[in-house]
């Protein structure tokens, strides 16, 4: 079936070797060719994991020297990529400050050091704009990145609760949203992963240096940059020796959720815990009685608490916490008082895994720590740090990178489809393989031991490490089986990757902070079995009366309500709650329209299933507005006359300007437009920069380039291209269409459609793209270093493939070049979910519904929603809003956004016509007949599909009387 | 006179047996409301054109005409369903009886019974998910992986996408799942057989287990065998969940299309309720007729 096959490759080498031998025999000059033979892909370069090593590795090679210079770099002496801009009076600062934005680019200072030593860099900054994202900059010294961690640093914003917690209409508490505290902040540069409790340290020799802040994202103002000597924190023994012997006063308990002053990540918020021992107890309702939890797990996230003590003196500090997420693995925090870690023991404080609440008094084996606190207000900061896990995580990362390079070498040797019975002689053709396998075995075993020591028991993660070690060992013993067990290696890579992420997660839920004077005992509270039974019982009883589908509201009592609309949301409750909160605080007070929200599982609203919305419409209980419904539904319902035509509203035209015009194609039927887009995605070419670079494979711009250059290059190296089984791009690029202009017949009987279908099926029959493959997994291993993917793949790669950071990129789809040289990159599948208004007996509420849709699709509202959503669920829930401006303002990578925007120009959506819901299946059947079953010619299969689609269309046209009308008119 | 006696007879009959009927009442009411009434409504709807939004329109036998004369997919579904029923029905039936018979003679049979019954109480969608691990179409699927390793195939078989293999996969999963139901009934039947009959049989010269099965066990188990057969047939004609979760709806080239998926297609994807009702009526009559035939056969 396939023309390009990996298997005969060893034969090819034999042939090559024979050729070389012949050449040597024939002419002595050719002896040089022997040197070249190994270069044809048999010898690997030694593996390097990062562009630079870790800071810990760099510092391990140096010994600490205390520097003595304190240099404040003058802002006016900085040089940028463009002339630098300065501004005065930013956030109330008199002084003139330097603006670091995309045009200024990388900003460099020169400075001269008098004494050599270890130095840190302190920056006073303010992140500008209201995007809510941290700024990112890299640091280079003397023109190069000193170590991996300096590559990207976070300059965080500060956030706090925007108000008080309120109780909604169904008795649950509603958290205030997080709002930014704009203003100046100071940071001694530190790594953004929480690897180190100390700041980044730069060993420098005396003399001339340059320091560069490389621009990565977000504009910020810089008020000061200082080079300061690094001074390690003293130990408790040293610090406590200087304490005055004064006992403090009182036993003070603070609720963590109440005393949080600020955080650098709005995800870290108040949480609700059900355990009856937590104060205040929840009793079945949602009560925000704790803080942090699983959202507070990423390295670098800081929470600041404020509390006051009544008198000067010595105090002890106890925290009531729970860490029940990571099986057996402790979480770590760096604790600072009033912005400074008081003694080195607090750089890494460990909170053990326990499924129950624990009260941890800060201290060590020799006793509790005392803090000397002056009368008045203090700040306690807790920052997520990895502590002893850092080393494990870093080694793990190196292992994953090593493994993925090994996988690539192996698949290059065996081809895409390894023959388990062929002896590839792995250790001979990949000389480094045995060494690397051994290194992996040693590393992973070491990490297992380290995790075991830390947790004191065999965790589930640990035992998985052992099974990988066993697999690798048996591969070393019997390399013949590597081809057969390639999958195991892939699985191992996936597992190591997820453990790499898992180990970095350091969740901690905090209930109370207790400050106890002197030796005052800290009370320990735990729920009894009886309390838990009572609490569970209350919860159970409540379940009979509480309506869990209804989303409670928090409307201000004084709001005037003129009308009420009912809205269904086809998303999770958390999503709907944010919509409700925003509507109650923003939309209702302004418009006087109250919004009642119910949550409906998305699967029950999708077209083509027994659908609650359909049933609601037929029984006359349909909601007024539906958010998040599948994009073919509006026209389907419009055909049945149950959706409101939005184009009747006066400002409809103006509202559509918020979206890409092409998105309305599937929402239009006849003259009417029946929905507004809510989300949108994109389809692009994804490729691995490292793999393609290594084998010198070009990224195709057109499909001719793909067929004639890229594919042969890939096959030569045993790699594969991923083509989504989707006919649409081929059809549109060839200039075809699914339906005729009037939507009465299919247009798949045109020569363009045939040419497109032929090319599309040949992608699978001729170029053997796999019909069924997990692109994400094979992209990670490098077997499929290039292929077509969409928005969800983009999210997956950004959040779940840590080893690929910086190793992949986007390109526009390889298009079809026409005779004029223009490249057509058309593709469909942009439009995500949509919002529509349903018809009711009377039309008096349509105006309110339209106002609501306008409000909801507004740029600011969508941006706030995106931010709230990401803050609540994390970046993996990034809201891909269809509002173009809001979409652009999300935290995109510059190059990626350029590609996405290029691809937007080529958006082409498929119209929905009477009976079109059944067209897709016939195209799929034609594909199956040609590619999978292989029992039909391309032409027959397509003709068959045309016949069937026309039949389906006609049946529906007859059903709705359209067919009869048209023919009558025509006749 | 005659009428009077009759009424008196009826009155006495009611007075004597009303308690029995009172006990029947809940079942009769529920059965009427949820089974008989819908069947009758389906019959009525099958004579109309009804799309759930507009009122139904009487069209006579047009739906049936379209179904039998004009709808190729219906015949494809019919042939798939019959193939499925012919294989899965009897095979499941005999396998479950055989399993019950063997298990009945073992120790710890309750534990084994649970193991056998577990698949049928689990939702078929969940079970298909488990099975799809075996039949996954890429080369990481268990069966593909084994076949590739042994060297029987060069590239992965697209089990649930290739029209040639879809039915096979559905049948394999269905046979395995269908064993549980009949099995439990048969096990109960086997345990009800009077032990003394076997003693008597032994005295009368029965020589081995198979003779015992033929002359004693089977005749004693007639009611359970009948019940099991009817169950197997209704289940076989009603195949839906497995087909959809293996091959999707609609399946590639309608290779996994059955009568009930056809029904679902028209009812909930196309919203042609009249037509869907016609399919439902056909399925009903078919199941009923085959059920009668099988009962007749087994009685003899």
Interface residues (C-beta under 8 A of the other chain):
Chain A: X1 X417 X419 X420 X421 X484 X487 X607 X608 X609 X610 X611 X614 X617 X618 X640 X641 X642 X770 X771 X772 X773 X774 X917 X918 X921 X924 X925 X928 X929 X932 X933 X956 X959
Chain B: X49 X51 X52 X53 X137 X138 X139 X140 X145 X148 X149 X151 X154 X155 X156 X158 X161 X162 X163 X164 X250 X252 X253 X254 X267 X268 X269 X270 X271 X272
